[in-house]
Protein backbone atom coordinates (compact mmCIF):
# COMPACT_ATOMS: atom_id res chain seq x y z
CA UNK A 1 0.00 0.00 0.00
CA UNK A 2 1.22 3.50 -0.88
CA UNK A 3 0.90 5.76 2.17
CA UNK A 4 2.18 8.88 0.40
CA UNK A 5 2.92 11.89 2.57
CA UNK A 6 1.49 10.07 5.61
CA UNK A 7 4.75 8.08 5.69
CA UNK A 8 6.46 11.25 6.91
CA UNK A 9 4.40 11.45 10.12
CA UNK A 10 6.27 8.89 12.29
CA UNK A 11 9.63 10.55 11.65
CA UNK A 12 8.15 14.00 12.22
CA UNK A 13 6.75 12.77 15.55
CA UNK A 14 10.16 11.43 16.62
CA UNK A 15 11.89 14.73 15.87
CA UNK A 16 9.24 16.85 17.58
CA UNK A 17 9.13 14.67 20.69
CA UNK A 18 12.93 14.54 20.92
CA UNK A 19 13.21 18.33 20.73
CA UNK A 20 10.35 18.85 23.19
CA UNK A 21 11.21 16.19 25.76
CA UNK A 22 15.00 15.85 25.31
CA UNK A 23 14.40 12.08 25.55
CA UNK A 24 15.41 10.06 22.51
CA UNK A 25 14.41 6.50 23.47
CA UNK A 26 10.78 7.32 24.20
CA UNK A 27 10.57 9.47 21.05
CA UNK A 28 11.82 6.68 18.78
CA UNK A 29 9.44 4.16 20.37
CA UNK A 30 6.52 6.57 19.86
CA UNK A 31 7.48 7.01 16.19
CA UNK A 32 7.60 3.26 15.61
CA UNK A 33 4.21 2.77 17.28
CA UNK A 34 2.66 5.52 15.14
CA UNK A 35 3.99 3.87 11.97
CA UNK A 36 2.38 0.56 12.92
CA UNK A 37 -0.87 2.32 13.90
CA UNK A 38 -0.98 3.93 10.45
CA UNK A 39 -0.46 0.55 8.78
CA UNK A 40 -2.59 -1.69 11.01
CA UNK A 41 -4.90 0.53 13.04
CA UNK A 42 -5.78 -0.79 16.48
CA UNK A 43 -4.17 -4.11 15.62
CA UNK A 44 -0.77 -2.40 15.58
CA UNK A 45 0.47 -4.39 18.59
CA UNK A 46 0.52 -7.62 16.60
CA UNK A 47 2.87 -6.28 13.93
CA UNK A 48 4.91 -4.38 16.54
CA UNK A 49 5.47 -7.64 18.42
CA UNK A 50 6.25 -9.50 15.20
CA UNK A 51 8.77 -6.94 13.95
CA UNK A 52 10.44 -6.61 17.35
CA UNK A 53 10.84 -10.39 17.51
CA UNK A 54 12.25 -10.47 13.97
CA UNK A 55 14.72 -7.72 14.83
CA UNK A 56 15.86 -9.58 17.94
CA UNK A 57 16.29 -12.80 15.94
CA UNK A 58 18.26 -11.06 13.20
CA UNK A 59 21.92 -12.10 13.13
CA UNK A 60 23.14 -8.53 12.65
CA UNK A 61 21.11 -7.29 15.63
CA UNK A 62 22.41 -10.10 17.83
CA UNK A 63 25.97 -9.19 16.79
CA UNK A 64 25.47 -5.52 17.68
CA UNK A 65 23.94 -6.35 21.07
CA UNK A 66 26.74 -8.76 21.95
CA UNK A 67 29.50 -6.37 20.84
CA UNK A 68 28.10 -3.36 22.69
CA UNK A 69 27.30 -5.33 25.85
CA UNK A 70 30.78 -6.86 25.99
CA UNK A 71 32.38 -3.47 25.36
CA UNK A 72 30.65 -2.37 28.55
CA UNK A 73 32.43 -5.17 30.42
CA UNK A 74 35.77 -4.37 28.79
CA UNK A 75 35.60 -0.66 29.60
CA UNK A 76 34.47 -1.37 33.16
CA UNK A 77 37.54 -3.59 33.66
CA UNK A 78 39.85 -0.84 32.35
CA UNK A 79 38.25 1.69 34.69
CA UNK A 80 38.10 -0.38 37.86
CA UNK A 81 41.54 -1.89 37.28
CA UNK A 82 43.09 1.56 37.11
CA UNK A 83 44.17 1.33 33.48
CA UNK A 84 42.17 4.34 32.30
CA UNK A 85 43.38 6.45 35.22
CA UNK A 86 47.03 5.46 34.65
CA UNK A 87 46.80 6.22 30.92
CA UNK A 88 45.18 9.58 31.62
CA UNK A 89 47.84 10.53 34.16
CA UNK A 90 50.68 9.53 31.82
CA UNK A 91 49.22 11.37 28.83
CA UNK A 92 48.38 14.47 30.87
CA UNK A 93 52.05 14.87 31.80
CA UNK A 94 52.84 15.11 28.08
CA UNK A 95 49.89 17.29 27.10
CA UNK A 96 50.07 20.77 28.50
CA UNK A 97 46.74 22.19 27.39
CA UNK A 98 43.09 21.64 26.68
CA UNK A 99 43.72 21.95 22.95
CA UNK A 100 46.45 19.34 23.20
CA UNK A 101 44.09 16.86 24.88
CA UNK A 102 41.41 17.37 22.22
CA UNK A 103 43.94 17.12 19.40
CA UNK A 104 45.19 13.84 20.87
CA UNK A 105 41.58 12.61 20.95
CA UNK A 106 41.13 13.54 17.30
CA UNK A 107 44.36 11.81 16.28
CA UNK A 108 43.44 8.66 18.19
CA UNK A 109 40.11 8.65 16.38
CA UNK A 110 41.91 8.85 13.04
CA UNK A 111 43.96 5.80 14.01
CA UNK A 112 41.03 3.57 15.04
CA UNK A 113 39.21 3.38 11.72
CA UNK A 114 38.18 -0.28 11.67
CA UNK A 115 34.62 0.32 12.86
CA UNK A 116 32.58 3.26 14.11
CA UNK A 117 31.39 1.26 17.14
CA UNK A 118 34.99 0.48 18.10
CA UNK A 119 35.92 4.11 17.55
CA UNK A 120 32.99 5.66 19.41
CA UNK A 121 33.24 3.50 22.51
CA UNK A 122 37.00 3.07 22.78
CA UNK A 123 38.22 6.59 22.06
CA UNK A 124 35.69 8.26 24.36
CA UNK A 125 36.31 5.84 27.22
CA UNK A 126 40.08 6.20 26.77
CA UNK A 127 40.36 9.97 26.50
CA UNK A 128 37.80 11.20 29.06
CA UNK A 129 40.33 10.64 31.85
CA UNK A 130 42.63 13.03 29.97
CA UNK A 131 40.20 15.73 28.87
CA UNK A 132 38.56 15.86 32.32
CA UNK A 133 41.82 17.20 33.74
CA UNK A 134 41.59 20.22 31.43
CA UNK A 135 37.89 20.84 32.13
CA UNK A 136 36.73 19.79 28.70
CA UNK A 137 32.98 19.29 28.66
CA UNK A 138 31.88 15.77 27.88
CA UNK A 139 29.77 17.20 25.05
CA UNK A 140 32.93 18.57 23.41
CA UNK A 141 34.66 15.22 23.85
CA UNK A 142 31.69 13.40 22.30
CA UNK A 143 31.71 15.80 19.31
CA UNK A 144 35.38 15.14 18.58
CA UNK A 145 34.90 11.38 18.97
CA UNK A 146 31.78 11.20 16.80
CA UNK A 147 33.33 13.35 14.07
CA UNK A 148 36.04 10.77 13.43
CA UNK A 149 33.96 7.58 13.79
CA UNK A 150 31.86 7.17 10.63
CA UNK A 151 33.96 9.61 8.51
CA UNK A 152 37.14 7.56 8.99
CA UNK A 153 35.31 4.29 8.26
CA UNK A 154 34.26 5.78 4.92
CA UNK A 155 37.60 7.32 3.98
CA UNK A 156 39.57 4.17 4.86
CA UNK A 157 37.07 1.49 3.90
CA UNK A 158 39.03 -1.43 5.37
CA UNK A 159 36.16 -1.56 7.82
CA UNK A 160 32.67 -2.88 8.37
CA UNK A 161 31.38 0.10 6.36
CA UNK A 162 33.69 -0.74 3.45
CA UNK A 163 32.60 -4.38 3.40
CA UNK A 164 28.90 -3.44 3.48
CA UNK A 165 28.96 -0.71 0.84
CA UNK A 166 31.47 -2.58 -1.31
CA UNK A 167 29.08 -5.52 -1.37
CA UNK A 168 26.21 -3.23 -2.36
CA UNK A 169 28.20 -1.80 -5.27
CA UNK A 170 28.89 -5.32 -6.52
CA UNK A 171 25.25 -6.35 -6.00
CA UNK A 172 24.10 -3.35 -8.07
CA UNK A 173 26.59 -4.27 -10.83
CA UNK A 174 28.44 -0.97 -10.44
CA UNK A 175 31.65 -2.72 -9.46
CA UNK A 176 32.99 -6.05 -10.67
CA UNK A 177 32.91 -8.98 -8.28
CA UNK A 178 35.59 -8.46 -5.62
CA UNK A 179 36.18 -4.83 -6.70
CA UNK A 180 33.63 -3.07 -4.50
CA UNK A 181 36.08 -1.81 -1.88
CA UNK A 182 38.49 -0.71 -4.63
CA UNK A 183 35.70 1.40 -6.11
CA UNK A 184 35.05 2.98 -2.71
CA UNK A 185 38.74 3.87 -2.47
CA UNK A 186 38.51 5.46 -5.93
CA UNK A 187 35.51 7.55 -4.82
CA UNK A 188 37.24 8.95 -1.71
CA UNK A 189 38.10 12.30 -3.44
CA UNK A 190 34.33 12.78 -3.89
CA UNK A 191 33.38 11.96 -0.29
CA UNK A 192 33.09 15.63 0.55
CA UNK A 193 31.13 15.26 3.77
CA UNK A 194 33.48 12.94 5.70
CA UNK A 195 36.49 14.92 4.46
CA UNK A 196 34.99 18.21 5.62
CA UNK A 197 33.63 16.79 8.89
CA UNK A 198 37.15 15.63 9.79
CA UNK A 199 38.67 18.98 8.80
CA UNK A 200 36.18 21.01 10.83
CA UNK A 201 37.24 19.33 14.11
CA UNK A 202 40.79 20.78 14.42
CA UNK A 203 39.47 24.13 13.19
CA UNK A 204 37.01 24.09 16.11
CA UNK A 205 39.66 22.91 18.57
CA UNK A 206 42.02 25.76 17.66
CA UNK A 207 39.32 28.40 17.51
CA UNK A 208 39.43 29.05 13.76
CA UNK A 209 35.76 28.07 13.73
CA UNK A 210 34.24 29.55 16.91
CA UNK A 211 32.17 27.66 19.45
CA UNK A 212 28.50 28.42 18.97
CA UNK A 213 25.20 27.67 20.62
CA UNK A 214 24.87 24.73 23.02
CA UNK A 215 28.51 23.64 22.65
CA UNK A 216 29.76 27.11 23.60
CA UNK A 217 27.51 27.08 26.66
CA UNK A 218 28.68 23.59 27.61
CA UNK A 219 32.32 24.66 27.44
CA UNK A 220 31.66 27.83 29.41
CA UNK A 221 29.87 25.78 32.08
CA UNK A 222 32.78 23.35 32.29
CA UNK A 223 35.40 26.10 32.56
CA UNK A 224 33.53 28.35 34.99
CA UNK A 225 31.88 25.82 37.30
CA UNK A 226 33.76 22.56 36.75
CA UNK A 227 30.51 20.84 35.72
CA UNK A 228 31.62 18.72 32.78
CA UNK A 229 28.14 17.46 31.96
CA UNK A 230 28.96 13.92 33.06
CA UNK A 231 26.13 11.44 32.66
CA UNK A 232 27.31 7.86 32.94
CA UNK A 233 26.91 4.68 34.91
CA UNK A 234 29.27 4.49 37.93
CA UNK A 235 30.69 1.26 36.48
CA UNK A 236 32.23 3.30 33.63
CA UNK A 237 33.31 6.35 35.64
CA UNK A 238 37.08 6.87 35.73
CA UNK A 239 38.36 7.05 39.28
CA UNK A 240 41.73 7.25 41.00
CA UNK A 241 43.21 3.83 41.75
CA UNK A 242 46.21 3.44 44.04
CA UNK A 243 49.34 2.07 42.41
CA UNK A 244 47.64 1.94 39.02
CA UNK A 245 49.92 0.68 36.24
CA UNK A 246 50.10 1.79 32.64
CA UNK A 247 50.45 -1.87 31.56
CA UNK A 248 46.94 -2.45 32.94
CA UNK A 249 45.76 -0.18 30.13
CA UNK A 250 48.06 -1.10 27.25
CA UNK A 251 47.96 -4.91 27.48
CA UNK A 252 44.12 -5.05 27.29
CA UNK A 253 44.00 -2.43 24.52
CA UNK A 254 46.68 -4.17 22.43
CA UNK A 255 44.84 -7.46 22.89
CA UNK A 256 41.51 -5.87 21.91
CA UNK A 257 42.88 -4.25 18.75
CA UNK A 258 45.10 -7.17 17.81
CA UNK A 259 42.40 -9.83 18.07
CA UNK A 260 39.97 -7.48 16.30
CA UNK A 261 42.25 -7.01 13.29
CA UNK A 262 43.89 -10.42 12.85
CA UNK A 263 43.37 -12.65 10.99
CA UNK A 264 40.42 -10.57 9.70
CA UNK A 265 38.39 -7.73 11.16
CA UNK A 266 35.91 -9.08 13.73
CA UNK A 267 34.83 -6.86 16.62
CA UNK A 268 33.04 -9.61 18.50
CA UNK A 269 36.06 -11.90 18.52
CA UNK A 270 38.27 -8.97 19.46
CA UNK A 271 36.27 -7.87 22.49
CA UNK A 272 35.72 -11.42 23.73
CA UNK A 273 39.43 -12.26 23.64
CA UNK A 274 40.30 -8.77 24.89
CA UNK A 275 38.22 -9.43 28.01
CA UNK A 276 39.82 -12.87 28.43
CA UNK A 277 43.35 -11.41 28.28
CA UNK A 278 42.36 -8.64 30.71
CA UNK A 279 40.92 -11.12 33.22
CA UNK A 280 44.08 -13.24 33.06
CA UNK A 281 46.39 -10.23 33.45
CA UNK A 282 44.43 -8.75 36.33
CA UNK A 283 44.34 -12.10 38.10
CA UNK A 284 48.11 -12.65 37.68
CA UNK A 285 48.90 -9.13 38.92
CA UNK A 286 46.43 -9.36 41.79
CA UNK A 287 44.61 -6.24 40.61
CA UNK A 288 41.39 -7.46 42.26
CA UNK A 289 39.92 -10.77 43.46
CA UNK A 290 38.36 -13.10 40.90
CA UNK A 291 34.87 -12.46 42.28
CA UNK A 292 35.38 -8.70 41.92
CA UNK A 293 36.57 -9.17 38.34
CA UNK A 294 33.41 -11.01 37.34
CA UNK A 295 31.22 -8.56 39.29
CA UNK A 296 32.87 -5.76 37.32
CA UNK A 297 32.09 -7.54 34.04
CA UNK A 298 28.45 -7.87 35.05
CA UNK A 299 28.28 -4.21 36.12
CA UNK A 300 29.73 -3.24 32.74
CA UNK A 301 27.05 -5.26 30.97
CA UNK A 302 24.36 -3.57 33.04
CA UNK A 303 25.75 -0.13 32.18
CA UNK A 304 25.05 -0.77 28.49
CA UNK A 305 21.35 -1.62 28.96
CA UNK A 306 20.15 1.94 28.11
CA UNK A 307 22.28 1.91 24.95
CA UNK A 308 21.06 -1.53 23.92
CA UNK A 309 17.46 -0.44 24.50
CA UNK A 310 18.03 2.58 22.28
CA UNK A 311 19.61 0.50 19.53
CA UNK A 312 16.77 -2.04 19.61
CA UNK A 313 14.18 0.75 19.40
CA UNK A 314 16.11 2.29 16.50
CA UNK A 315 16.23 -1.00 14.57
CA UNK A 316 12.47 -1.45 15.03
CA UNK A 317 11.89 2.14 13.90
CA UNK A 318 13.99 1.56 10.78
CA UNK A 319 11.92 -1.52 9.93
CA UNK A 320 8.73 0.49 10.48
CA UNK A 321 9.92 3.21 8.10
CA UNK A 322 10.86 0.62 5.49
CA UNK A 323 7.41 -0.97 5.77
CA UNK A 324 5.59 2.34 5.44
CA UNK A 325 7.68 3.30 2.41
CA UNK A 326 9.25 6.57 3.59
CA UNK A 327 12.46 6.32 1.54
CA UNK A 328 10.64 5.31 -1.64
CA UNK A 329 8.21 8.23 -1.22
CA UNK A 330 10.99 10.80 -0.81
CA UNK A 331 13.00 9.47 -3.76
CA UNK A 332 9.92 9.43 -5.99
CA UNK A 333 9.17 13.02 -5.02
CA UNK A 334 12.62 14.29 -5.92
CA UNK A 335 13.28 12.16 -9.01
CA UNK A 336 11.45 14.43 -11.53
CA UNK A 337 13.76 17.36 -10.64
CA UNK A 338 16.99 15.45 -11.19
CA UNK A 339 19.15 16.56 -14.12
CA UNK A 340 22.69 15.52 -15.00
CA UNK A 341 24.18 18.65 -13.43
CA UNK A 342 22.07 18.54 -10.29
CA UNK A 343 21.98 14.78 -9.75
CA UNK A 344 24.98 14.56 -7.34
CA UNK A 345 23.87 17.40 -5.08
CA UNK A 346 20.20 16.32 -5.09
CA UNK A 347 21.17 12.76 -4.20
CA UNK A 348 23.38 14.02 -1.37
CA UNK A 349 20.74 16.41 0.03
CA UNK A 350 17.82 13.99 -0.32
CA UNK A 351 19.56 10.97 1.17
CA UNK A 352 21.15 13.08 3.92
CA UNK A 353 17.69 14.22 5.00
CA UNK A 354 16.28 10.70 4.88
CA UNK A 355 19.29 9.22 6.70
CA UNK A 356 19.16 11.96 9.34
CA UNK A 357 15.45 11.72 10.00
CA UNK A 358 15.20 7.92 10.03
CA UNK A 359 18.45 7.12 11.84
CA UNK A 360 19.17 4.51 9.16
CA UNK A 361 22.64 5.02 7.75
CA UNK A 362 23.01 1.84 5.73
CA UNK A 363 19.44 0.77 4.94
CA UNK A 364 18.28 3.90 3.16
CA UNK A 365 21.40 3.96 0.99
CA UNK A 366 20.80 0.34 0.03
CA UNK A 367 17.26 1.32 -1.03
CA UNK A 368 18.47 4.39 -2.96
CA UNK A 369 21.24 2.69 -4.96
CA UNK A 370 18.96 0.83 -7.43
CA UNK A 371 17.39 4.20 -8.29
CA UNK A 372 20.45 6.47 -8.19
CA UNK A 373 22.82 4.37 -10.28
CA UNK A 374 20.52 3.81 -13.29
CA UNK A 375 19.73 7.54 -13.31
CA UNK A 376 23.45 8.38 -13.25
CA UNK A 377 24.12 5.91 -16.07
CA UNK A 378 21.28 7.27 -18.20
CA UNK A 379 22.47 10.86 -17.67
CA UNK A 380 26.14 9.95 -18.18
CA UNK A 381 27.15 11.24 -14.73
CA UNK A 382 30.48 10.21 -13.20
CA UNK A 383 29.61 7.08 -11.18
CA UNK A 384 32.34 7.74 -8.61
CA UNK A 385 30.74 11.10 -7.89
CA UNK A 386 27.39 9.39 -7.22
CA UNK A 387 29.07 6.84 -4.93
CA UNK A 388 30.69 9.74 -3.06
CA UNK A 389 27.32 11.51 -2.73
CA UNK A 390 25.53 8.42 -1.40
CA UNK A 391 28.24 7.52 1.09
CA UNK A 392 28.57 11.14 2.19
CA UNK A 393 24.84 11.17 2.91
CA UNK A 394 25.21 7.99 4.95
CA UNK A 395 28.07 9.55 6.92
CA UNK A 396 26.04 12.68 7.65
CA UNK A 397 23.09 10.65 8.91
CA UNK A 398 25.31 8.59 11.17
CA UNK A 399 27.06 11.67 12.50
CA UNK A 400 24.20 14.11 12.96
CA UNK A 401 21.04 12.14 13.74
CA UNK A 402 19.74 12.49 17.32
CA UNK A 403 19.15 8.76 17.63
CA UNK A 404 21.59 7.04 15.25
CA UNK A 405 23.75 4.26 16.62
CA UNK A 406 26.93 6.31 16.21
CA UNK A 407 25.46 9.24 18.15
CA UNK A 408 24.21 6.99 20.95
CA UNK A 409 27.51 5.14 21.30
CA UNK A 410 29.65 8.29 21.10
CA UNK A 411 27.63 9.80 23.93
CA UNK A 412 27.95 6.57 25.92
CA UNK A 413 31.71 6.41 25.37
CA UNK A 414 32.22 10.04 26.34
CA UNK A 415 29.81 9.85 29.27
CA UNK A 416 27.17 12.45 28.41
CA UNK A 417 23.48 12.50 27.52
CA UNK A 418 22.65 11.45 23.96
CA UNK A 419 20.40 14.45 23.37
CA UNK A 420 23.03 16.90 24.68
CA UNK A 421 25.66 15.39 22.40
CA UNK A 422 23.40 15.49 19.36
CA UNK A 423 22.35 19.09 19.96
CA UNK A 424 25.86 20.42 20.61
CA UNK A 425 27.45 18.84 17.55
CA UNK A 426 24.61 19.60 15.11
CA UNK A 427 25.81 23.10 14.01
CA UNK A 428 29.21 21.71 13.00
CA UNK A 429 27.72 18.70 11.23
CA UNK A 430 25.41 21.06 9.33
CA UNK A 431 28.35 23.31 8.45
CA UNK A 432 30.21 20.37 6.92
CA UNK A 433 27.01 19.25 5.14
CA UNK A 434 26.39 22.69 3.62
CA UNK A 435 29.98 22.91 2.38
CA UNK A 436 29.72 19.37 1.00
CA UNK A 437 26.49 20.30 -0.79
CA UNK A 438 28.23 23.26 -2.41
CA UNK A 439 31.10 21.01 -3.46
CA UNK A 440 28.73 18.48 -5.06
CA UNK A 441 26.94 21.32 -6.89
CA UNK A 442 30.17 22.84 -8.20
CA UNK A 443 31.60 19.50 -9.34
CA UNK A 444 28.28 18.51 -10.90
CA UNK A 445 28.10 21.74 -12.89
CA UNK A 446 31.75 21.60 -13.95
N, C-alpha and C positions, 0 to 999 in steps of 0.2 A: 504493500500500500504506500502511495506517495503522500506524505504528510505536509509537503510544502514548507511554508514559512513557520508552521507550528513546530517543526523540528528544531527551531532556534530557541524555543522557550525553556527547555531544561538547562541549557548552558547559560542563558540570561539569568535564570533563577540562581544558579550557583554563584555567578559573579556578584549579583546584587546582595545575596545573603552573606557572602564572604566579606564584602566591603562594609555591610551594615553591622554584622556580628563579630567580625574579626576571628571567626571560627571556621576553619577550612573543612574539617572532617564532616561536621553536620551539614554544611552547605553542599558538599559533593553527594552525600547520601540523599538529601532532599532533591537534588537535580536528577539523580538516578530514579528515584521513586516517581517523580513527575513524568519522566519519559515513559515508564511502564504504565502509568495511569493513562497517558495519552493513547498508548497502543492497546491496552487491555481493559480500560475502565476500572470498575471496582474489583475485577479479578486480577489486578496487577500483582498481588502478592504471590500468585502461582508462578508467574514468569520471573519475578524478582528472586524467588527461592531457587528456581531452575537455573537462572543465569549465575547466581552466586555460587551454587554448587558446581556448575561447569567451570567457573573461574578457579575455584579452589582445587578442582581435579586437573586443571591444565598443568602440563609439565613446566612451562615457563614460569607460571605463578608460584608453583612449589619451589622452584629454583630460587626465585627472588626472595621468598619468605625465609628459606633456609639460610641463604647468604646473609641477609640483613640481620636475622636473629643471631647467627653465629658471630657476626661482626660485633654485636653488642657484647657477647662474652669475651671476645678478643680484646676489645677496647677496655672493658672493665678490668681485665687482668693487667693490662699495661698501667692503668691508673692506680689500682690498689697495690700493685707490686712496686710502685715507685718509679717505673720506667719513664712515664710521661713527665714526671716532676724532674727527674735527673736530666732528661733531654732538654727540657725547658731551661733549667739552670745553666747547663753547659752552653746552650746556644745564646742565652741572654748575655753571657760574658763576652761573646764575640760580636753581638749586635748592640750598637750603642744608641739606637733610636727607635721610635715608633715606625718610621718609614722603613728602617732596616728590617724590622720584624715582619712587616707586611710584604716587603719585596721578597724576603725569604719564603714566605707563604706562597706567593705567586710562582716563584721559581720551582718550589717543590711540586706545585700543581702541574707545572709544565712537564716535570719529570715522570709523574705517575699518570700516564696516558692510556693505560690498558683498558680501563673501564670507568665510566662516570660514577658508578656506585663506589668502587674502590677509591677513587679520587675524593669524592664528597665526604665519605666517612673517615678515611685515613688522614687526609691532610688537615681537616678541621680538628679532629681529636688530637693530632700530633702538635699542632701549632698554637692551640688556645693557651697552653701553659706558658708559651713565649709571649704572645700578644697581650695576655692579661697583665704582664709585668709593666707594660707601657701604656696601660689604660686604653687599649683598643676595644671599642664596643664589639660585642659578639655579632651584631648586625654587619659591621664592617668586615669582620673576619669571614662571615658567611658569604658576603658579596664576592670577596676575592676568591674564595674556594669555589663557589658556583660558577664563576666566570672562566675558570680553567677546566672544569669537568667535561661537559659535553663538547665545547669548542676543541679541546685537544684530542678527544676521541674522533672527531671528524677530520681534523688536519693531519693526524697520524693514524690512519685507519687500520693499524695492526691492533685491533680492539674488537669488542663485541659489536660496536656500531659498524665497523668496517665489514665484519662478517655478514651482518644482517643486510646492510644496504648493498654490499657487493653481490649477495645472493639475489636480491631483488632486481638488480640491473641485468643479471644473467637470465633470470626468470622472464623478464620483459624483452629479452632478445636485443638489449642495447649493448651488452658486452658478450664476448664469446665465453664459452664455458671455461671457468677457471681464471678469467680475466677481470672479474668484477672489481676486486680490490685495486687492481692496476688502473682501472678506469677512474676510481675514486681518487687515487693519487694524482692522476692527470687533471682532474677537475679542481684540485686544491686552489690554484690561482683564482678561481671563480667563486670560492666559498667566502664571500665578502663578510657575511655576518660573523662567523667564528673568528676570522682574522681581526676584524674591528673590535669585537668583544674582548679579545685578548689584549689588544693594544690600548684600549680605554683604561684597563686596570692600572698599569703603572702611571698613566697620565693623571688618574685620580689620586693615587698614592702620593705623588710628588706635587700635587696642587695645580698642575697645568689645567686640568678640568676641575672646577671647584666642587666642593660638597654642596648638595642642594637638598631641600626638603627633609624628609624623615631621616635620611642618613646623616645629614648635618646636625640635626637635633640629637640623634643617638650619640654621635661623637662628642658633642658639647656636653651632654649628660655624663658621659663616661669620664671626660677630662675634669669637669667641674665638681662632680659629686662622687666619682668612683663607682657609680652604678653602671656595670658593663652590660646590663640587659641579659643576664644569665638566666636561662630557663632550661634546666636539664635534670635528669634523674640523678640522685646522689651517687648511684653506682658508677656514673661516668664523669663525676666531678673530680678534677685534678686536685690533689691535696699533698701537702708536705709529708714525706716519708723519711724517717731517720735512716741514715746510712744507705740511701738509695744509690743504685749503681747504673752507670750508663749502659752497661752490657745487658741489663734487664730490659732496656728499650731496643737496642740494636739487634740482639739475637732473635727475638720474636719478629721484628720487622723484616729482617733479612729472610727468615724462614717463610713469612707470609708472602713476600714478593717473589722469592725464589720458587716456591712450590706453585704459585699462581702462574708464573711464566713458563716454567719447564715441566714436561716436554712440550706442552702447548697451553695456551691461555685458558685457565679454568679457575674462576674465583672461588667456587665451592670447595674444590680440592685444596686450594691455597689456604683458605681460612680454617678448614678442618685440620690440616697438618700444622698450620701456624699455631693453633691452640694446643695441639699435642706437644709440639716442641716447647712452647711456653710453660706448660704444666710440668714437663720433665725438668726444664731448667730451674724453675722456681722451687721444685721439690729438692733438687740436688743442692741448691744454694741455701735452702732453708728459709726462703723468703716468707712463707706462711705455711701453716699446717695443711695437710691434704684436704681436710674437711673444709677449711676456709677457702682453698682454691676452688673447690667444686661449688661452694656457696656463692663465690664471686661470679662464676660462670652462669649460675642460675639467675643471679641478680642482673647480670648483663643482658640475659635473654628477656627478663621482665622489662628492662628499660626500653626495649625496642617495640613493645606491644603497641604504643600509640602510633609509631611509624608503620608497623605492619597493618594496623587497622586502616590507616590512611591509604596505604598502597592497595589494599583489598577493595576499599570503597572506590578508588580511582579506576581500578581495572573493571569493576562492575559498571561504572559510569561510562567508560569507553565502549563497553559492549552495548550499553543502552543507546549511546549516540550512533553506533554503527547500525543498530537495528532500526532506529527511527530515520536513518538516512540523512543525517546532517551534512556530512562531507559531500555526498553526491549532490545535495541541493545547492550548496554553495558553489561547487564547481560548475554546475549547470547554469547558475545565474551569471557567472563571470565569463563563461566560454564565448558568448557572442561578441564580447568586446576585445577579444584577444587578436592582435595582429602580430606579424613577424617582429616588428620593432619593440612592441610592448609585452610580448609573451614572457620574457624572463622576469621583468619587474612585477607583472601581474601574478605570475605563479608564486613568486616570493611573497608578495603582500597577502594574497589569498590564503596560501597554505600556512603562513605565519599566524594569521588571525585564527584559522581553524585549529592549528596546533596549540596556540595559546589558550583558546577558550575551552577546548576539550580536554587538555592535559595529555593528549595522545601524541607522542613525538615520533613514533615509528608507524603506528597503524594508519594514520591519515595520509602519510606519504606513500605507503603501500597502495592505498586506494587511489591516490592521485596519479601515480606513475602510468597506469594504462591509458589515462586521458592525456597527460602532459606530453609523453614521448611521441605518440602519433601526431599530435598537433605540431610539435617541433619539427618532425620529419616532413610533414606536409608543407610547412612554411619555410623549410630549409634553414632552420635556426641551429646554431652551433649546439650539439648535444651536450658537450661538456658544460656549457653555460647553464643549460636546463638542470643538469645534475647538481651543479653548484647552487642554483636557486632553490631546488627542492631540499637539499641537505642543509642549506642555510636556514630555511624555514623550520626544519626539524630542530636545529640547534637553538633557534630563538624560542620556540615553544618550550623546550626542555629548560632553558635558562630562565625565562621570564614568568611562566605560568604560576599562579598562586598555589596550585595543588599538584604540579607535576612531580614525578618521583625524584628528579634531581633537586628540585627546590626543597622538598621534604627532607631528603637525606642530607643536604648541605646544612640546613638548619639544625638537624639532629647532631651532625658532626661538630658544628661550631657551638652548639649549646644555646640556641635562642629560639624564640617562637617562629613557627613557619610563616605566619602572616606578617610578622615584623620583618623577617628576611625578605619576603617577596615584595613588600611595599618599599623597603629602603633601596633595593637594587633596581627596581623597575625603571626609574629615570635613565639610568646608564644603559640598561638593556635596550630601551627605546631609542636612545641616542645612537647606539651601534646599529639598530635596525633601520633607522631613518637614513643613516649614511650608507648602509648596505643597499637600501632601496634606490638611492641616487646612483650608486655605482652600477647596479643592474640596469637602470634606465639609460645611463650614458653608454655602457658597453652594448646594450641592445640597439641603440640608435646609431652607433658607430658603423 
